[in-house]
Amino acid sequence: MAFRESCYYGSDPNDSNSDGDGREMASINNDSSVNVVDQQQVAQSYGVYPFGAEAYKYDFDITKDGAINVVDLQQLTIQLGACP
C-alpha cells in the first residue's frame, strides 16, 4: 500500500496520518494502520470463487487454490514493486 500511497496520493507512507484526518489512507477498517487485518478483510470479500468466474479473480489467485486469500494479496503486493 505504501506504493499506491506515495505514487498516487503523494502522501508519506511512513506517516500514519499524513493528510491529518486521523486515519491511514489504505486502512480498510479505518484505524491508523495498514496491516494483515486489512488484507484479511479484502480477501474475505473475494473468498472462494466458482469455476468460470471473472478472469481477474483467477489473476488475483496467485496460489491457484480456488480462493483469494491473504497469501495471494501478499504476493501481489510484492509484485507491485517501486513506482513507475
N, CA, C and O atoms as a Maestro MAE file, in Angstrom:
{
 s_m_m2io_version
 :::
 2.0.0
}

f_m_ct {
 s_m_title
 :::
 protein
 m_atom[336] {
  # First column is atom index #
  i_m_mmod_type
  r_m_x_coord
  r_m_y_coord
  r_m_z_coord
  i_m_residue_number
  s_m_chain_name
  s_m_pdb_residue_name
  s_m_pdb_atom_name
  i_m_atomic_number
  :::
  1 25 0.808 -1.194 0.000 1 A "MET " " N  " 7
  2 3 0.000 0.000 0.000 1 A "MET " " CA " 6
  3 2 0.857 1.267 0.000 1 A "MET " " C  " 6
  4 15 0.429 2.319 -0.474 1 A "MET " " O  " 8
  5 25 2.056 1.151 0.531 2 A "ALA " " N  " 7
  6 3 2.925 2.322 0.520 2 A "ALA " " CA " 6
  7 2 3.187 2.771 -0.912 2 A "ALA " " C  " 6
  8 15 3.297 3.966 -1.185 2 A "ALA " " O  " 8
  9 25 3.287 1.803 -1.828 3 A "PHE " " N  " 7
  10 3 3.474 2.114 -3.245 3 A "PHE " " CA " 6
  11 2 2.353 3.021 -3.747 3 A "PHE " " C  " 6
  12 15 2.613 4.090 -4.299 3 A "PHE " " O  " 8
  13 25 1.129 2.598 -3.558 4 A "ARG " " N  " 7
  14 3 -0.018 3.359 -4.038 4 A "ARG " " CA " 6
  15 2 -0.101 4.706 -3.325 4 A "ARG " " C  " 6
  16 15 -0.392 5.729 -3.946 4 A "ARG " " O  " 8
  17 25 0.152 4.700 -2.039 5 A "GLU " " N  " 7
  18 3 0.058 5.945 -1.279 5 A "GLU " " CA " 6
  19 2 1.061 6.977 -1.766 5 A "GLU " " C  " 6
  20 15 0.697 8.127 -2.011 5 A "GLU " " O  " 8
  21 25 2.318 6.579 -1.910 6 A "SER " " N  " 7
  22 3 3.324 7.565 -2.298 6 A "SER " " CA " 6
  23 2 3.269 7.904 -3.779 6 A "SER " " C  " 6
  24 15 3.545 9.043 -4.155 6 A "SER " " O  " 8
  25 25 2.919 6.943 -4.632 7 A "CYS " " N  " 7
  26 3 2.902 7.188 -6.076 7 A "CYS " " CA " 6
  27 2 1.656 7.936 -6.544 7 A "CYS " " C  " 6
  28 15 1.739 8.792 -7.424 7 A "CYS " " O  " 8
  29 25 0.521 7.621 -5.965 8 A "TYR " " N  " 7
  30 3 -0.730 8.179 -6.480 8 A "TYR " " CA " 6
  31 2 -1.359 9.252 -5.601 8 A "TYR " " C  " 6
  32 15 -2.112 10.094 -6.092 8 A "TYR " " O  " 8
  33 25 -1.057 9.229 -4.309 9 A "TYR " " N  " 7
  34 3 -1.675 10.210 -3.421 9 A "TYR " " CA " 6
  35 2 -0.686 11.250 -2.919 9 A "TYR " " C  " 6
  36 15 -1.086 12.258 -2.338 9 A "TYR " " O  " 8
  37 25 0.606 11.011 -3.138 10 A "GLY " " N  " 7
  38 3 1.625 11.970 -2.741 10 A "GLY " " CA " 6
  39 2 1.787 12.111 -1.246 10 A "GLY " " C  " 6
  40 15 2.366 13.092 -0.779 10 A "GLY " " O  " 8
  41 25 1.291 11.159 -0.487 11 A "SER " " N  " 7
  42 3 1.425 11.230 0.962 11 A "SER " " CA " 6
  43 2 2.604 10.383 1.414 11 A "SER " " C  " 6
  44 15 3.202 9.662 0.615 11 A "SER " " O  " 8
  45 25 2.929 10.468 2.670 12 A "ASP " " N  " 7
  46 3 4.098 9.806 3.222 12 A "ASP " " CA " 6
  47 2 3.704 8.450 3.804 12 A "ASP " " C  " 6
  48 15 2.972 8.412 4.793 12 A "ASP " " O  " 8
  49 25 4.160 7.340 3.229 13 A "PRO " " N  " 7
  50 3 3.792 6.023 3.745 13 A "PRO " " CA " 6
  51 2 4.360 5.735 5.131 13 A "PRO " " C  " 6
  52 15 3.935 4.784 5.787 13 A "PRO " " O  " 8
  53 25 5.319 6.550 5.585 14 A "ASN " " N  " 7
  54 3 5.887 6.376 6.919 14 A "ASN " " CA " 6
  55 2 5.136 7.164 7.979 14 A "ASN " " C  " 6
  56 15 5.421 7.035 9.170 14 A "ASN " " O  " 8
  57 25 4.185 7.973 7.559 15 A "ASP " " N  " 7
  58 3 3.365 8.761 8.478 15 A "ASP " " CA " 6
  59 2 1.948 8.206 8.432 15 A "ASP " " C  " 6
  60 15 1.295 8.251 7.389 15 A "ASP " " O  " 8
  61 25 1.471 7.682 9.561 16 A "SER " " N  " 7
  62 3 0.156 7.037 9.585 16 A "SER " " CA " 6
  63 2 -0.992 8.018 9.407 16 A "SER " " C  " 6
  64 15 -2.142 7.597 9.289 16 A "SER " " O  " 8
  65 25 -0.709 9.308 9.384 17 A "ASN " " N  " 7
  66 3 -1.771 10.297 9.221 17 A "ASN " " CA " 6
  67 2 -1.251 11.501 8.448 17 A "ASN " " C  " 6
  68 15 -1.375 12.633 8.917 17 A "ASN " " O  " 8
  69 25 -0.683 11.281 7.294 18 A "SER " " N  " 7
  70 3 -0.045 12.366 6.552 18 A "SER " " CA " 6
  71 2 -1.025 13.397 6.021 18 A "SER " " C  " 6
  72 15 -0.620 14.514 5.699 18 A "SER " " O  " 8
  73 25 -2.308 13.051 5.920 19 A "ASP " " N  " 7
  74 3 -3.275 14.042 5.455 19 A "ASP " " CA " 6
  75 2 -4.061 14.680 6.599 19 A "ASP " " C  " 6
  76 15 -4.926 15.522 6.360 19 A "ASP " " O  " 8
  77 25 -3.764 14.280 7.854 20 A "GLY " " N  " 7
  78 3 -4.354 14.934 9.020 20 A "GLY " " CA " 6
  79 2 -5.781 14.552 9.354 20 A "GLY " " C  " 6
  80 15 -6.419 15.240 10.150 20 A "GLY " " O  " 8
  81 25 -6.313 13.475 8.772 21 A "ASP " " N  " 7
  82 3 -7.704 13.129 9.057 21 A "ASP " " CA " 6
  83 2 -7.864 12.087 10.163 21 A "ASP " " C  " 6
  84 15 -8.989 11.687 10.464 21 A "ASP " " O  " 8
  85 25 -6.764 11.636 10.774 22 A "GLY " " N  " 7
  86 3 -6.838 10.707 11.889 22 A "GLY " " CA " 6
  87 2 -6.840 9.242 11.519 22 A "GLY " " C  " 6
  88 15 -6.966 8.389 12.397 22 A "GLY " " O  " 8
  89 25 -6.704 8.923 10.235 23 A "ARG " " N  " 7
  90 3 -6.650 7.514 9.828 23 A "ARG " " CA " 6
  91 2 -5.746 7.352 8.626 23 A "ARG " " C  " 6
  92 15 -5.391 8.328 7.964 23 A "ARG " " O  " 8
  93 25 -5.380 6.127 8.349 24 A "GLU " " N  " 7
  94 3 -4.485 5.808 7.246 24 A "GLU " " CA " 6
  95 2 -5.282 5.630 5.966 24 A "GLU " " C  " 6
  96 15 -6.348 5.015 5.988 24 A "GLU " " O  " 8
  97 25 -4.792 6.153 4.858 25 A "MET " " N  " 7
  98 3 -5.493 6.112 3.571 25 A "MET " " CA " 6
  99 2 -5.853 4.697 3.159 25 A "MET " " C  " 6
  100 15 -6.978 4.469 2.712 25 A "MET " " O  " 8
  101 25 -4.956 3.743 3.289 26 A "ALA " " N  " 7
  102 3 -5.178 2.388 2.795 26 A "ALA " " CA " 6
  103 2 -5.796 1.446 3.817 26 A "ALA " " C  " 6
  104 15 -5.944 0.254 3.548 26 A "ALA " " O  " 8
  105 25 -6.158 1.964 4.984 27 A "SER " " N  " 7
  106 3 -6.739 1.115 6.016 27 A "SER " " CA " 6
  107 2 -8.194 0.793 5.682 27 A "SER " " C  " 6
  108 15 -9.020 1.696 5.555 27 A "SER " " O  " 8
  109 25 -8.499 -0.479 5.541 28 A "ILE " " N  " 7
  110 3 -9.851 -0.909 5.216 28 A "ILE " " CA " 6
  111 2 -10.795 -0.686 6.394 28 A "ILE " " C  " 6
  112 15 -11.950 -0.306 6.201 28 A "ILE " " O  " 8
  113 25 -10.311 -0.918 7.610 29 A "ASN " " N  " 7
  114 3 -11.173 -0.793 8.784 29 A "ASN " " CA " 6
  115 2 -11.062 0.573 9.469 29 A "ASN " " C  " 6
  116 15 -11.507 0.742 10.604 29 A "ASN " " O  " 8
  117 25 -10.468 1.541 8.772 30 A "ASN " " N  " 7
  118 3 -10.395 2.939 9.222 30 A "ASN " " CA " 6
  119 2 -9.668 3.155 10.545 30 A "ASN " " C  " 6
  120 15 -9.981 4.089 11.283 30 A "ASN " " O  " 8
  121 25 -8.690 2.286 10.846 31 A "ASP " " N  " 7
  122 3 -7.862 2.578 12.003 31 A "ASP " " CA " 6
  123 2 -6.618 3.319 11.516 31 A "ASP " " C  " 6
  124 15 -6.593 3.797 10.382 31 A "ASP " " O  " 8
  125 25 -5.616 3.418 12.332 32 A "SER " " N  " 7
  126 3 -4.456 4.225 11.943 32 A "SER " " CA " 6
  127 2 -3.312 3.394 11.378 32 A "SER " " C  " 6
  128 15 -2.170 3.852 11.365 32 A "SER " " O  " 8
  129 25 -3.594 2.187 10.911 33 A "SER " " N  " 7
  130 3 -2.529 1.378 10.327 33 A "SER " " CA " 6
  131 2 -3.056 0.495 9.209 33 A "SER " " C  " 6
  132 15 -4.255 0.231 9.119 33 A "SER " " O  " 8
  133 25 -2.155 0.050 8.371 34 A "VAL " " N  " 7
  134 3 -2.474 -0.907 7.310 34 A "VAL " " CA " 6
  135 2 -1.708 -2.173 7.651 34 A "VAL " " C  " 6
  136 15 -0.480 -2.164 7.734 34 A "VAL " " O  " 8
  137 25 -2.435 -3.255 7.846 35 A "ASN " " N  " 7
  138 3 -1.796 -4.490 8.277 35 A "ASN " " CA " 6
  139 2 -2.548 -5.705 7.744 35 A "ASN " " C  " 6
  140 15 -3.432 -5.575 6.897 35 A "ASN " " O  " 8
  141 25 -2.195 -6.873 8.241 36 A "VAL " " N  " 7
  142 3 -2.793 -8.112 7.759 36 A "VAL " " CA " 6
  143 2 -4.301 -8.157 8.005 36 A "VAL " " C  " 6
  144 15 -5.013 -8.837 7.266 36 A "VAL " " O  " 8
  145 25 -4.805 -7.459 9.013 37 A "VAL " " N  " 7
  146 3 -6.249 -7.414 9.261 37 A "VAL " " CA " 6
  147 2 -6.961 -6.787 8.068 37 A "VAL " " C  " 6
  148 15 -8.018 -7.262 7.653 37 A "VAL " " O  " 8
  149 25 -6.390 -5.731 7.522 38 A "ASP " " N  " 7
  150 3 -6.964 -5.098 6.328 38 A "ASP " " CA " 6
  151 2 -6.931 -6.065 5.145 38 A "ASP " " C  " 6
  152 15 -7.908 -6.185 4.406 38 A "ASP " " O  " 8
  153 25 -5.798 -6.752 4.972 39 A "GLN " " N  " 7
  154 3 -5.696 -7.709 3.876 39 A "GLN " " CA " 6
  155 2 -6.702 -8.851 4.039 39 A "GLN " " C  " 6
  156 15 -7.271 -9.322 3.053 39 A "GLN " " O  " 8
  157 25 -6.922 -9.293 5.266 40 A "GLN " " N  " 7
  158 3 -7.898 -10.357 5.502 40 A "GLN " " CA " 6
  159 2 -9.298 -9.903 5.119 40 A "GLN " " C  " 6
  160 15 -10.070 -10.679 4.556 40 A "GLN " " O  " 8
  161 25 -9.627 -8.666 5.417 41 A "GLN " " N  " 7
  162 3 -10.954 -8.152 5.072 41 A "GLN " " CA " 6
  163 2 -11.143 -8.091 3.561 41 A "GLN " " C  " 6
  164 15 -12.219 -8.412 3.058 41 A "GLN " " O  " 8
  165 25 -10.110 -7.682 2.839 42 A "VAL " " N  " 7
  166 3 -10.186 -7.657 1.377 42 A "VAL " " CA " 6
  167 2 -10.331 -9.087 0.852 42 A "VAL " " C  " 6
  168 15 -11.181 -9.353 0.002 42 A "VAL " " O  " 8
  169 25 -9.508 -10.002 1.353 43 A "ALA " " N  " 7
  170 3 -9.557 -11.392 0.900 43 A "ALA " " CA " 6
  171 2 -10.922 -12.011 1.176 43 A "ALA " " C  " 6
  172 15 -11.439 -12.749 0.339 43 A "ALA " " O  " 8
  173 25 -11.512 -11.726 2.328 44 A "GLN " " N  " 7
  174 3 -12.823 -12.275 2.664 44 A "GLN " " CA " 6
  175 2 -13.903 -11.765 1.725 44 A "GLN " " C  " 6
  176 15 -14.882 -12.465 1.467 44 A "GLN " " O  " 8
  177 25 -13.738 -10.573 1.220 45 A "SER " " N  " 7
  178 3 -14.751 -10.050 0.307 45 A "SER " " CA " 6
  179 2 -14.731 -10.801 -1.026 45 A "SER " " C  " 6
  180 15 -15.728 -10.810 -1.748 45 A "SER " " O  " 8
  181 25 -13.591 -11.436 -1.357 46 A "TYR " " N  " 7
  182 3 -13.495 -12.257 -2.569 46 A "TYR " " CA " 6
  183 2 -13.769 -13.716 -2.246 46 A "TYR " " C  " 6
  184 15 -14.671 -14.329 -2.817 46 A "TYR " " O  " 8
  185 25 -12.977 -14.272 -1.318 47 A "GLY " " N  " 7
  186 3 -13.147 -15.649 -0.899 47 A "GLY " " CA " 6
  187 2 -13.034 -16.667 -2.013 47 A "GLY " " C  " 6
  188 15 -12.277 -16.489 -2.968 47 A "GLY " " O  " 8
  189 25 -13.809 -17.750 -1.875 48 A "VAL " " N  " 7
  190 3 -13.812 -18.830 -2.853 48 A "VAL " " CA " 6
  191 2 -14.622 -18.380 -4.065 48 A "VAL " " C  " 6
  192 15 -15.670 -17.751 -3.919 48 A "VAL " " O  " 8
  193 25 -14.148 -18.695 -5.224 49 A "TYR " " N  " 7
  194 3 -14.860 -18.314 -6.441 49 A "TYR " " CA " 6
  195 2 -15.184 -19.563 -7.258 49 A "TYR " " C  " 6
  196 15 -14.439 -20.541 -7.199 49 A "TYR " " O  " 8
  197 25 -16.270 -19.549 -8.011 50 A "PRO " " N  " 7
  198 3 -16.666 -20.728 -8.783 50 A "PRO " " CA " 6
  199 2 -15.890 -20.844 -10.094 50 A "PRO " " C  " 6
  200 15 -15.347 -19.862 -10.599 50 A "PRO " " O  " 8
  201 25 -15.849 -22.046 -10.626 51 A "PHE " " N  " 7
  202 3 -15.253 -22.259 -11.942 51 A "PHE " " CA " 6
  203 2 -16.011 -21.399 -12.950 51 A "PHE " " C  " 6
  204 15 -17.241 -21.351 -12.931 51 A "PHE " " O  " 8
  205 25 -15.284 -20.730 -13.817 52 A "GLY " " N  " 7
  206 3 -15.904 -19.852 -14.800 52 A "GLY " " CA " 6
  207 2 -16.109 -18.429 -14.305 52 A "GLY " " C  " 6
  208 15 -16.794 -17.637 -14.952 52 A "GLY " " O  " 8
  209 25 -15.515 -18.098 -13.153 53 A "ALA " " N  " 7
  210 3 -15.636 -16.744 -12.594 53 A "ALA " " CA " 6
  211 2 -14.899 -15.746 -13.487 53 A "ALA " " C  " 6
  212 15 -14.205 -16.135 -14.426 53 A "ALA " " O  " 8
  213 25 -15.057 -14.470 -13.189 54 A "GLU " " N  " 7
  214 3 -14.395 -13.410 -13.952 54 A "GLU " " CA " 6
  215 2 -12.882 -13.637 -13.966 54 A "GLU " " C  " 6
  216 15 -12.312 -14.137 -12.996 54 A "GLU " " O  " 8
  217 25 -12.246 -13.269 -15.062 55 A "ALA " " N  " 7
  218 3 -10.812 -13.519 -15.249 55 A "ALA " " CA " 6
  219 2 -9.948 -12.886 -14.166 55 A "ALA " " C  " 6
  220 15 -8.939 -13.470 -13.772 55 A "ALA " " O  " 8
  221 25 -10.319 -11.700 -13.674 56 A "TYR " " N  " 7
  222 3 -9.477 -11.040 -12.675 56 A "TYR " " CA " 6
  223 2 -9.370 -11.866 -11.395 56 A "TYR " " C  " 6
  224 15 -8.362 -11.781 -10.695 56 A "TYR " " O  " 8
  225 25 -10.385 -12.657 -11.080 57 A "LYS " " N  " 7
  226 3 -10.307 -13.484 -9.870 57 A "LYS " " CA " 6
  227 2 -9.227 -14.544 -10.026 57 A "LYS " " C  " 6
  228 15 -8.511 -14.838 -9.069 57 A "LYS " " O  " 8
  229 25 -9.099 -15.121 -11.212 58 A "TYR " " N  " 7
  230 3 -8.021 -16.083 -11.450 58 A "TYR " " CA " 6
  231 2 -6.665 -15.379 -11.375 58 A "TYR " " C  " 6
  232 15 -5.696 -15.960 -10.887 58 A "TYR " " O  " 8
  233 25 -6.590 -14.154 -11.846 59 A "ASP " " N  " 7
  234 3 -5.338 -13.398 -11.793 59 A "ASP " " CA " 6
  235 2 -4.936 -13.091 -10.350 59 A "ASP " " C  " 6
  236 15 -3.753 -13.154 -10.015 59 A "ASP " " O  " 8
  237 25 -5.900 -12.761 -9.496 60 A "PHE " " N  " 7
  238 3 -5.609 -12.463 -8.088 60 A "PHE " " CA " 6
  239 2 -5.244 -13.716 -7.304 60 A "PHE " " C  " 6
  240 15 -4.530 -13.625 -6.305 60 A "PHE " " O  " 8
  241 25 -5.707 -14.863 -7.724 61 A "ASP " " N  " 7
  242 3 -5.435 -16.118 -7.024 61 A "ASP " " CA " 6
  243 2 -4.063 -16.640 -7.421 61 A "ASP " " C  " 6
  244 15 -3.950 -17.558 -8.234 61 A "ASP " " O  " 8
  245 25 -3.030 -16.055 -6.846 62 A "ILE " " N  " 7
  246 3 -1.648 -16.378 -7.183 62 A "ILE " " CA " 6
  247 2 -1.345 -17.848 -6.883 62 A "ILE " " C  " 6
  248 15 -0.632 -18.494 -7.651 62 A "ILE " " O  " 8
  249 25 -1.870 -18.381 -5.790 63 A "THR " " N  " 7
  250 3 -1.592 -19.762 -5.396 63 A "THR " " CA " 6
  251 2 -2.453 -20.775 -6.150 63 A "THR " " C  " 6
  252 15 -2.237 -21.981 -6.034 63 A "THR " " O  " 8
  253 25 -3.427 -20.290 -6.920 64 A "LYS " " N  " 7
  254 3 -4.309 -21.134 -7.741 64 A "LYS " " CA " 6
  255 2 -4.979 -22.246 -6.930 64 A "LYS " " C  " 6
  256 15 -5.073 -23.391 -7.374 64 A "LYS " " O  " 8
  257 25 -5.446 -21.874 -5.715 65 A "ASP " " N  " 7
  258 3 -6.132 -22.848 -4.877 65 A "ASP " " CA " 6
  259 2 -7.653 -22.669 -4.880 65 A "ASP " " C  " 6
  260 15 -8.357 -23.316 -4.104 65 A "ASP " " O  " 8
  261 25 -8.159 -21.792 -5.751 66 A "GLY " " N  " 7
  262 3 -9.600 -21.595 -5.865 66 A "GLY " " CA " 6
  263 2 -10.178 -20.573 -4.921 66 A "GLY " " C  " 6
  264 15 -11.398 -20.430 -4.832 66 A "GLY " " O  " 8
  265 25 -9.316 -19.852 -4.205 67 A "ALA " " N  " 7
  266 3 -9.782 -18.815 -3.289 67 A "ALA " " CA " 6
  267 2 -8.762 -17.685 -3.252 67 A "ALA " " C  " 6
  268 15 -7.559 -17.917 -3.364 67 A "ALA " " O  " 8
  269 25 -9.246 -16.480 -3.098 68 A "ILE " " N  " 7
  270 3 -8.358 -15.329 -2.929 68 A "ILE " " CA " 6
  271 2 -8.190 -15.118 -1.441 68 A "ILE " " C  " 6
  272 15 -9.160 -14.873 -0.725 68 A "ILE " " O  " 8
  273 25 -6.945 -15.216 -0.974 69 A "ASN " " N  " 7
  274 3 -6.689 -15.120 0.464 69 A "ASN " " CA " 6
  275 2 -5.508 -14.189 0.728 69 A "ASN " " C  " 6
  276 15 -4.968 -13.575 -0.192 69 A "ASN " " O  " 8
  277 25 -5.117 -14.094 1.993 70 A "VAL " " N  " 7
  278 3 -4.058 -13.168 2.394 70 A "VAL " " CA " 6
  279 2 -2.732 -13.509 1.719 70 A "VAL " " C  " 6
  280 15 -1.972 -12.604 1.375 70 A "VAL " " O  " 8
  281 25 -2.443 -14.776 1.524 71 A "VAL " " N  " 7
  282 3 -1.198 -15.169 0.859 71 A "VAL " " CA " 6
  283 2 -1.169 -14.616 -0.560 71 A "VAL " " C  " 6
  284 15 -0.141 -14.112 -1.013 71 A "VAL " " O  " 8
  285 25 -2.301 -14.708 -1.265 72 A "ASP " " N  " 7
  286 3 -2.371 -14.160 -2.620 72 A "ASP " " CA " 6
  287 2 -2.147 -12.650 -2.610 72 A "ASP " " C  " 6
  288 15 -1.391 -12.131 -3.432 72 A "ASP " " O  " 8
  289 25 -2.790 -11.951 -1.699 73 A "LEU " " N  " 7
  290 3 -2.651 -10.493 -1.629 73 A "LEU " " CA " 6
  291 2 -1.227 -10.089 -1.278 73 A "LEU " " C  " 6
  292 15 -0.719 -9.089 -1.784 73 A "LEU " " O  " 8
  293 25 -0.586 -10.865 -0.416 74 A "GLN " " N  " 7
  294 3 0.807 -10.575 -0.071 74 A "GLN " " CA " 6
  295 2 1.698 -10.703 -1.300 74 A "GLN " " C  " 6
  296 15 2.557 -9.853 -1.533 74 A "GLN " " O  " 8
  297 25 1.501 -11.750 -2.083 75 A "GLN " " N  " 7
  298 3 2.301 -11.948 -3.289 75 A "GLN " " CA " 6
  299 2 2.050 -10.834 -4.307 75 A "GLN " " C  " 6
  300 15 2.983 -10.379 -4.968 75 A "GLN " " O  " 8
  301 25 0.815 -10.399 -4.436 76 A "LEU " " N  " 7
  302 3 0.507 -9.291 -5.353 76 A "LEU " " CA " 6
  303 2 1.191 -8.007 -4.906 76 A "LEU " " C  " 6
  304 15 1.694 -7.247 -5.733 76 A "LEU " " O  " 8
  305 25 1.211 -7.764 -3.600 77 A "THR " " N  " 7
  306 3 1.860 -6.573 -3.062 77 A "THR " " CA " 6
  307 2 3.354 -6.583 -3.384 77 A "THR " " C  " 6
  308 15 3.919 -5.556 -3.761 77 A "THR " " O  " 8
  309 25 3.982 -7.729 -3.235 78 A "ILE " " N  " 7
  310 3 5.413 -7.854 -3.547 78 A "ILE " " CA " 6
  311 2 5.649 -7.577 -5.027 78 A "ILE " " C  " 6
  312 15 6.636 -6.934 -5.386 78 A "ILE " " O  " 8
  313 25 4.759 -8.053 -5.884 79 A "GLN " " N  " 7
  314 3 4.927 -7.859 -7.321 79 A "GLN " " CA " 6
  315 2 4.768 -6.414 -7.770 79 A "GLN " " C  " 6
  316 15 5.279 -6.043 -8.826 79 A "GLN " " O  " 8
  317 25 4.076 -5.597 -6.999 80 A "LEU " " N  " 7
  318 3 3.890 -4.185 -7.391 80 A "LEU " " CA " 6
  319 2 5.223 -3.468 -7.537 80 A "LEU " " C  " 6
  320 15 5.429 -2.727 -8.499 80 A "LEU " " O  " 8
  321 25 6.115 -3.680 -6.602 81 A "GLY " " N  " 7
  322 3 7.434 -3.070 -6.684 81 A "GLY " " CA " 6
  323 2 7.416 -1.552 -6.513 81 A "GLY " " C  " 6
  324 15 6.511 -0.988 -5.899 81 A "GLY " " O  " 8
  325 25 8.428 -0.915 -7.067 82 A "ALA " " N  " 7
  326 3 8.601 0.531 -6.924 82 A "ALA " " CA " 6
  327 2 7.719 1.309 -7.898 82 A "ALA " " C  " 6
  328 15 7.150 0.738 -8.829 82 A "ALA " " O  " 8
  329 25 7.616 2.593 -7.674 83 A "CYS " " N  " 7
  330 3 6.828 3.475 -8.552 83 A "CYS " " CA " 6
  331 2 7.366 3.419 -9.980 83 A "CYS " " C  " 6
  332 15 8.573 3.305 -10.195 83 A "CYS " " O  " 8
  333 25 6.455 3.499 -10.956 84 A "PRO " " N  " 7
  334 3 6.899 3.506 -12.352 84 A "PRO " " CA " 6
  335 2 7.610 4.795 -12.714 84 A "PRO " " C  " 6
  336 15 8.046 4.961 -13.853 84 A "PRO " " O  " 8
  :::
 }
 m_bond[335] {
  # First column is bond index #
  i_m_from
  i_m_to
  i_m_order
  :::
  1 1 2 1
  2 2 3 1
  3 3 4 2
  4 3 5 1
  5 5 6 1
  6 6 7 1
  7 7 8 2
  8 7 9 1
  9 9 10 1
  10 10 11 1
  11 11 12 2
  12 11 13 1
  13 13 14 1
  14 14 15 1
  15 15 16 2
  16 15 17 1
  17 17 18 1
  18 18 19 1
  19 19 20 2
  20 19 21 1
  21 21 22 1
  22 22 23 1
  23 23 24 2
  24 23 25 1
  25 25 26 1
  26 26 27 1
  27 27 28 2
  28 27 29 1
  29 29 30 1
  30 30 31 1
  31 31 32 2
  32 31 33 1
  33 33 34 1
  34 34 35 1
  35 35 36 2
  36 35 37 1
  37 37 38 1
  38 38 39 1
  39 39 40 2
  40 39 41 1
  41 41 42 1
  42 42 43 1
  43 43 44 2
  44 43 45 1
  45 45 46 1
  46 46 47 1
  47 47 48 2
  48 47 49 1
  49 49 50 1
  50 50 51 1
  51 51 52 2
  52 51 53 1
  53 53 54 1
  54 54 55 1
  55 55 56 2
  56 55 57 1
  57 57 58 1
  58 58 59 1
  59 59 60 2
  60 59 61 1
  61 61 62 1
  62 62 63 1
  63 63 64 2
  64 63 65 1
  65 65 66 1
  66 66 67 1
  67 67 68 2
  68 67 69 1
  69 69 70 1
  70 70 71 1
  71 71 72 2
  72 71 73 1
  73 73 74 1
  74 74 75 1
  75 75 76 2
  76 75 77 1
  77 77 78 1
  78 78 79 1
  79 79 80 2
  80 79 81 1
  81 81 82 1
  82 82 83 1
  83 83 84 2
  84 83 85 1
  85 85 86 1
  86 86 87 1
  87 87 88 2
  88 87 89 1
  89 89 90 1
  90 90 91 1
  91 91 92 2
  92 91 93 1
  93 93 94 1
  94 94 95 1
  95 95 96 2
  96 95 97 1
  97 97 98 1
  98 98 99 1
  99 99 100 2
  100 99 101 1
  101 101 102 1
  102 102 103 1
  103 103 104 2
  104 103 105 1
  105 105 106 1
  106 106 107 1
  107 107 108 2
  108 107 109 1
  109 109 110 1
  110 110 111 1
  111 111 112 2
  112 111 113 1
  113 113 114 1
  114 114 115 1
  115 115 116 2
  116 115 117 1
  117 117 118 1
  118 118 119 1
  119 119 120 2
  120 119 121 1
  121 121 122 1
  122 122 123 1
  123 123 124 2
  124 123 125 1
  125 125 126 1
  126 126 127 1
  127 127 128 2
  128 127 129 1
  129 129 130 1
  130 130 131 1
  131 131 132 2
  132 131 133 1
  133 133 134 1
  134 134 135 1
  135 135 136 2
  136 135 137 1
  137 137 138 1
  138 138 139 1
  139 139 140 2
  140 139 141 1
  141 141 142 1
  142 142 143 1
  143 143 144 2
  144 143 145 1
  145 145 146 1
  146 146 147 1
  147 147 148 2
  148 147 149 1
  149 149 150 1
  150 150 151 1
  151 151 152 2
  152 151 153 1
  153 153 154 1
  154 154 155 1
  155 155 156 2
  156 155 157 1
  157 157 158 1
  158 158 159 1
  159 159 160 2
  160 159 161 1
  161 161 162 1
  162 162 163 1
  163 163 164 2
  164 163 165 1
  165 165 166 1
  166 166 167 1
  167 167 168 2
  168 167 169 1
  169 169 170 1
  170 170 171 1
  171 171 172 2
  172 171 173 1
  173 173 174 1
  174 174 175 1
  175 175 176 2
  176 175 177 1
  177 177 178 1
  178 178 179 1
  179 179 180 2
  180 179 181 1
  181 181 182 1
  182 182 183 1
  183 183 184 2
  184 183 185 1
  185 185 186 1
  186 186 187 1
  187 187 188 2
  188 187 189 1
  189 189 190 1
  190 190 191 1
  191 191 192 2
  192 191 193 1
  193 193 194 1
  194 194 195 1
  195 195 196 2
  196 195 197 1
  197 197 198 1
  198 198 199 1
  199 199 200 2
  200 199 201 1
  201 201 202 1
  202 202 203 1
  203 203 204 2
  204 203 205 1
  205 205 206 1
  206 206 207 1
  207 207 208 2
  208 207 209 1
  209 209 210 1
  210 210 211 1
  211 211 212 2
  212 211 213 1
  213 213 214 1
  214 214 215 1
  215 215 216 2
  216 215 217 1
  217 217 218 1
  218 218 219 1
  219 219 220 2
  220 219 221 1
  221 221 222 1
  222 222 223 1
  223 223 224 2
  224 223 225 1
  225 225 226 1
  226 226 227 1
  227 227 228 2
  228 227 229 1
  229 229 230 1
  230 230 231 1
  231 231 232 2
  232 231 233 1
  233 233 234 1
  234 234 235 1
  235 235 236 2
  236 235 237 1
  237 237 238 1
  238 238 239 1
  239 239 240 2
  240 239 241 1
  241 241 242 1
  242 242 243 1
  243 243 244 2
  244 243 245 1
  245 245 246 1
  246 246 247 1
  247 247 248 2
  248 247 249 1
  249 249 250 1
  250 250 251 1
  251 251 252 2
  252 251 253 1
  253 253 254 1
  254 254 255 1
  255 255 256 2
  256 255 257 1
  257 257 258 1
  258 258 259 1
  259 259 260 2
  260 259 261 1
  261 261 262 1
  262 262 263 1
  263 263 264 2
  264 263 265 1
  265 265 266 1
  266 266 267 1
  267 267 268 2
  268 267 269 1
  269 269 270 1
  270 270 271 1
  271 271 272 2
  272 271 273 1
  273 273 274 1
  274 274 275 1
  275 275 276 2
  276 275 277 1
  277 277 278 1
  278 278 279 1
  279 279 280 2
  280 279 281 1
  281 281 282 1
  282 282 283 1
  283 283 284 2
  284 283 285 1
  285 285 286 1
  286 286 287 1
  287 287 288 2
  288 287 289 1
  289 289 290 1
  290 290 291 1
  291 291 292 2
  292 291 293 1
  293 293 294 1
  294 294 295 1
  295 295 296 2
  296 295 297 1
  297 297 298 1
  298 298 299 1
  299 299 300 2
  300 299 301 1
  301 301 302 1
  302 302 303 1
  303 303 304 2
  304 303 305 1
  305 305 306 1
  306 306 307 1
  307 307 308 2
  308 307 309 1
  309 309 310 1
  310 310 311 1
  311 311 312 2
  312 311 313 1
  313 313 314 1
  314 314 315 1
  315 315 316 2
  316 315 317 1
  317 317 318 1
  318 318 319 1
  319 319 320 2
  320 319 321 1
  321 321 322 1
  322 322 323 1
  323 323 324 2
  324 323 325 1
  325 325 326 1
  326 326 327 1
  327 327 328 2
  328 327 329 1
  329 329 330 1
  330 330 331 1
  331 331 332 2
  332 331 333 1
  333 333 334 1
  334 334 335 1
  335 335 336 2
  :::
 }
}
